[in-house]
Amino acid sequence: MKFHINPLASDILISIYAVATLYLRFKFENTAEVSPINSIVMGVCFVVIIWVLIKLKVLNPNWFGLLKSKKA
């Protein structure tokens, strides 16, 4: 049995995740001397986590209804 999260909850979780990771990155980069390459790698890692969860169909984003779904 696969674990699925409904579209509205997925949208909310992705939004909270994005805001929290941006906050943590800015806070960490201000307190520690972080090079731009390390910052980019950290950002890519955070994005890859969300991308994998979407590809595995754990998160099912609806993008708050902004994108129209393709109908055959």
VENKAKA-V905854 format. One record per residue. SS is DSSP state (A for helix, B for strand, O for the rest). PSI is psi as a letter, one per 30 degrees, with the letter a starting at -180 (999 if undefined). Layout:
BEGIN
SS,PSI
SS,PSI
END
This chain:
BEGIN
O,k
O,l
O,k
O,k
O,k
O,l
A,e
A,e
A,e
A,e
A,e
A,e
A,e
A,e
A,e
A,e
A,e
A,e
A,e
A,e
A,e
A,e
A,e
A,e
A,e
A,e
A,e
A,e
A,f
A,e
A,e
O,k
O,j
O,k
O,l
A,e
A,e
A,e
A,e
A,e
A,e
A,e
A,e
A,e
A,e
A,e
A,e
A,e
A,e
A,e
A,e
A,e
A,e
A,e
A,e
O,f
O,g
O,e
O,k
O,i
O,k
O,f
A,h
A,g
A,g
O,e
O,k
O,k
O,k
O,k
O,k
O,999
END
